[in-house]
Amino acid sequence: MTWIQREVRLEPRPRGFHLVTDEILGAVPELDRIEVGMVHVFIRHTSASLTLNENASPAVRRDFRAWADEVVPEHADYWTHTLEGSDDMPAHIKASVLGGPSVLVPISGGRLALGTWQGVYLCEHRDSGGAREVVVTAWGEERTRG
C-alpha cells in the first residue's frame, strides 16, 4: 500500500467555478505509481468548495455561478455575519451546499478514473478569496512494472 500526501496552493481566482484538475495532477505526479486506489482532495477554507462536474463547456461553469448567486443572494437583509463583507456569509453557505470541502476520486492504472466529461472544480464563492490551499491524499496498491 502506497500513501502520498501533498499540500497544493491554488492561485487566486475571481468568484466563479474553475477547473483545477490539471493543477492538482501536476502537483502530485506520483499518482502514476498507483494501480488501483483513491485520491482525496480537501480544501482548507470555508468560503470555497470543491466539486466534480463538466470539464468541456465554459457555459456550464457560468451557469453554476448564475444559479448560485441567484439562490444565495449577497445583500439579503437576514445575514448577520457581515463583518468580512457582503459576499462572506453567502460564500459560507454556497461552500456547504455546492460540493463541500472535498472530493474523492478513484485511481485506476495510475490515472484519475474520471468520466469523459468530468473535472475537479474549485468553486470560489468570494470576489477576492485569495490563494486557496488544498491537501491531496492518495493511497492504493502500487503498479507493477514489467
C-alpha positions, 0 to 999 in steps of 0.5 A, spaced: 500 500 500 502 506 497 500 513 501 502 520 498 500 526 501 501 533 498 499 540 500 497 544 493 496 552 493 491 554 488 492 561 485 487 566 486 481 566 482 475 571 481 468 568 484 466 563 479 467 555 478 474 553 475 477 547 473 483 545 477 484 538 475 490 539 471 493 543 477 492 538 482 495 532 477 501 536 476 502 537 483 502 530 485 505 526 479 506 520 483 499 518 482 502 514 476 505 509 481 498 507 483 494 501 480 488 501 483 486 506 489 483 513 491 485 520 491 482 525 496 482 532 495 480 537 501 480 544 501 482 548 507 477 554 507 470 555 508 468 560 503 470 555 497 468 548 495 470 543 491 466 539 486 466 534 480 462 536 474 463 538 466 470 539 464 468 541 456 463 547 456 465 554 459 457 555 459 456 550 464 461 553 469 457 560 468 451 557 469 453 554 476 455 561 478 448 564 475 444 559 479 448 560 485 448 567 486 441 567 484 439 562 490 444 565 495 443 572 494 449 577 497 445 583 500 439 579 503 437 583 509 437 576 514 445 575 514 448 577 520 455 575 519 457 581 515 463 583 518 468 580 512 463 583 507 457 582 503 459 576 499 462 572 506 456 569 509 453 567 502 460 564 500 459 560 507 453 557 505 454 556 497 461 552 500 456 547 504 451 546 499 455 546 492 460 540 493 463 541 500 470 541 502 472 535 498 472 530 493 474 523 492 476 520 486 478 513 484 485 511 481 485 506 476 492 504 472 495 510 475 490 515 472 484 519 475 478 514 473 474 520 471 468 520 466 469 523 459 466 529 461 468 530 468 473 535 472 475 537 479 472 544 480 474 549 485 468 553 486 470 560 489 464 563 492 468 570 494 470 576 489 477 576 492 478 569 496 485 569 495 490 563 494 486 557 496 490 551 499 488 544 498 491 537 501 491 531 496 491 524 499 492 518 495 493 511 497 492 504 493 496 498 491 502 500 487 503 498 479 507 493 477 512 494 472 514 489 467 
